């Protein structure tokens, strides 16, 4: 899997994931907060399986500017 998530995208995903999980643990938003596992995981592995389908890439690797 190639990196397709850039630095800012990664920071936002990890932050949102941690916030949602924290709210779920605190029983503020109920079990819906566990959906935060998805953005947290994609931020940590730097790959989003939906991005290739949509033709997106926020990674900005050197070879991709052709």
Buried (B, 14 or more C-beta within 10 A) or exposed (E): EEBBBBEEBBEBBBBBBBBBBEBBEEEEBEEEBBBBEBBBBBBEEBBBEEBEEEEEBBBEEEEEEE
